[in-house]
Amino acid sequence: MTGHEAAQGATSRPVTLLDVFDQHYRDVHGYLARRVDAHTAEDLASETSRRPTPRPASGSGGPRRGPRPTRR
């Protein structure tokens, strides 16, 4: 059983990004702490919950706004 399945089954609700953050925070913080000072590791690990995914660059083929054009 994956962590996702365990979290979902335990509460009968969809898994949120906060659930994923909570599940992996110690691993992320530990990785960072081996590479930078403790204060910076804390800041960077916390930042992962604030911006979990990068935004696509403008014109990069990201999600479209509005309906798709129709072919004629």
N, C-alpha and C positions, 0 to 999 in steps of 0.2 A: 504494500500500500504506500502510495506517495504521500508526501506532506500535504499536497493539495487535496487528495482524497480524504485524508484524516481530518483536516480542518473543515472540509465541507460536510463530512458525515457527522462530526461531533456537534455541530450547531444547526444543521439543516438550513443553512443560508449560503448564498454565494460567497466565494472567497474574494476578499477585497485586496487592493494593493497594500493596505495597512497590515493585513494578515501575512502577506508575503514578506513585507519589510520586517515584521516582528520575528518571523521564522528564520530569516537569514542575517539579521543585524549582527549577531556575535561573530559569524564567519566573515562578514564584510569588514567589521571593525578590526578583527584580528589580523586580517590580510593587510589592511592599511597601517595598523600599528607596527607591523614589521618593516614598513617602508618609510614612515614619517614619524614625527614626534607625537606623543599621546594626545595633545590638544588638537592638533591638525587632524589626526585620525578620527577623533570624535566629531569634529566639524564636517569632515568629508562623509563619514558614515551617515550622519544625520541628513546631509544634503541629498543622499540617495532616496530618501522618502519624499523629499520636496519636489524633485524632478526625476521621476522614475524612467521616463523615456524621452529621447530627444525629439524635438519637433522637426518635421521635414522642412528642408529649405524651400523657399518659394520657387515654384516651377520645377520641382524635383519629381513630379509624378505622384505626390502625396494624395490624400483624399480630396475628391472634388467637392466643390460647393454647388448645391442646387442639382436639378435633374440632369440626367445625361442627354446630350443632343440626340434627336431621332434621325434616322437615315431616311432619305426620300428617294 
